[in-house]
Amino acid sequence: MIRGEPISTLSELYHTDETAWLERMATLAAAGETAALDLEHLSEYLSDMARRDKREVLHRLVVLLVHLLKWEHQPERRVRSWELTIQEQREELQELLESGTLRNHAEREQGKAYRKAVRRAAVETELAEAAFPAECPYTLEQALGG
């Protein structure tokens, strides 16, 4: 309880005002009042956050790989926006991949990201998918500019 507030109220708060619910969970955790935490929803929320972070890494990696493929396979059509997208995705991914868990996820999912990138790059460049290497030609570090 938060000063007499039953868990059911926290559960209701989770559904009506997620930000207020998060603030309450943080207050309870900081105070060491673990018995009062809304563990069911806290577990759900944390799992959702982890999935969201992994989706973001995959999405950014696909976007980066698409632009690297376009840059490499259509040098005559290079535009500044491609270069800026590559730079932005590299910077954002480098920050996300400071987490060892997310870096491991990126390494595991790089093949999947590359397959998606080839499909998208083929559409954007009007080249056949077969025009691109069957396997990702970049290590994760190379894709990140390292």
C-alpha positions in Angstrom: 0.0 0.0 0.0 1.0 3.6 -0.6 -0.1 5.2 2.7 -3.3 3.2 2.8 -3.7 2.8 -1.0 -4.6 -0.8 -1.9 -3.0 -2.6 -4.8 -6.3 -2.6 -6.7 -6.0 1.1 -6.9 -2.5 0.8 -8.4 -3.9 -1.7 -10.9 -6.6 0.7 -11.9 -4.1 3.5 -12.1 -2.0 1.4 -14.5 -5.0 1.3 -16.9 -6.0 5.0 -16.5 -2.7 6.9 -16.2 0.4 5.0 -17.0 2.8 7.8 -16.1 1.3 8.3 -12.7 1.4 4.6 -12.2 5.2 4.6 -13.2 5.9 7.4 -10.7 4.2 5.4 -7.9 6.1 2.3 -8.8 9.4 4.3 -8.7 8.5 5.8 -5.4 7.6 2.4 -3.9 10.8 0.8 -5.3 13.0 3.7 -4.0 11.4 3.4 -0.6 12.0 -0.4 -0.6 8.3 -1.1 -0.3 8.5 -4.1 -2.6 5.5 -5.8 -1.2 3.3 -2.9 -2.3 4.5 -3.0 -5.9 1.9 -3.9 -8.6 4.1 -6.8 -9.7 1.7 -8.2 -12.3 1.6 -5.0 -14.3 5.2 -4.1 -13.5 6.4 -7.4 -15.1 4.2 -6.8 -18.1 5.4 -3.2 -18.5 9.1 -4.2 -18.2 8.7 -7.0 -20.8 6.9 -4.6 -23.1 9.8 -2.1 -22.7 12.4 -4.8 -23.5 10.5 -5.8 -26.7 10.2 -2.2 -27.7 13.9 -1.6 -27.4 14.7 -4.7 -29.4 12.2 -3.7 -32.1 13.9 -0.3 -32.2 17.3 -1.8 -32.6 16.1 -4.0 -35.5 14.3 -1.2 -37.2 17.3 1.2 -37.0 19.6 -1.6 -38.2 17.3 -2.3 -41.2 17.2 1.4 -42.1 21.0 1.7 -41.8 21.6 -1.4 -44.0 19.1 -0.2 -46.6 21.0 3.1 -46.9 24.4 1.4 -46.9 23.3 -0.9 -49.8 21.9 2.0 -51.7 25.0 4.0 -51.2 27.2 1.2 -52.4 25.1 -0.1 -55.3 24.0 3.2 -56.7 26.9 5.7 -56.3 25.6 7.8 -59.2 22.4 8.5 -57.3 23.9 9.3 -53.9 22.2 12.2 -52.2 23.0 14.0 -49.0 19.9 12.6 -47.3 21.3 9.1 -47.6 24.5 10.2 -45.9 22.6 11.9 -43.2 20.4 8.9 -42.6 23.4 6.7 -42.3 25.0 9.0 -39.8 21.8 9.4 -37.8 21.2 5.6 -37.6 24.8 4.9 -36.7 24.6 7.5 -33.8 21.3 6.2 -32.5 22.4 2.6 -32.7 25.7 3.2 -31.0 23.8 4.7 -28.1 21.3 1.8 -28.0 24.1 -0.8 -28.3 25.8 0.5 -25.2 23.5 -2.1 -23.6 25.2 -5.4 -23.9 21.8 -7.1 -24.1 20.8 -4.9 -27.1 24.2 -5.4 -28.7 23.8 -9.2 -28.5 20.3 -8.8 -29.9 21.6 -6.8 -32.9 24.3 -9.4 -33.6 21.8 -12.2 -33.4 19.3 -10.4 -35.6 21.7 -8.9 -38.2 20.8 -11.6 -40.7 17.1 -11.0 -40.4 17.7 -7.2 -40.6 19.8 -7.7 -43.7 17.1 -9.8 -45.5 14.6 -7.0 -44.8 17.0 -4.4 -45.9 17.6 -6.2 -49.2 13.9 -6.4 -49.9 13.5 -2.6 -49.2 16.7 -1.6 -51.0 15.5 -3.6 -54.1 12.2 -1.6 -54.1 13.9 1.7 -53.6 16.7 1.2 -56.1 14.6 -0.8 -58.6 17.4 -3.4 -58.7 16.7 -7.1 -58.4 17.2 -8.6 -54.9 19.8 -10.8 -56.6 21.9 -7.7 -57.3 22.7 -7.6 -53.6 25.0 -10.0 -51.8 23.2 -13.1 -50.4 24.8 -12.6 -47.0 25.3 -9.3 -45.2 28.6 -7.9 -46.4 29.1 -5.9 -43.2 30.0 -6.9 -39.7 28.0 -5.1 -37.1 31.0 -2.9 -36.4 31.5 -2.1 -40.0 27.8 -1.1 -40.4 28.2 1.1 -37.3 31.2 2.9 -39.0 33.8 1.3 -36.8 
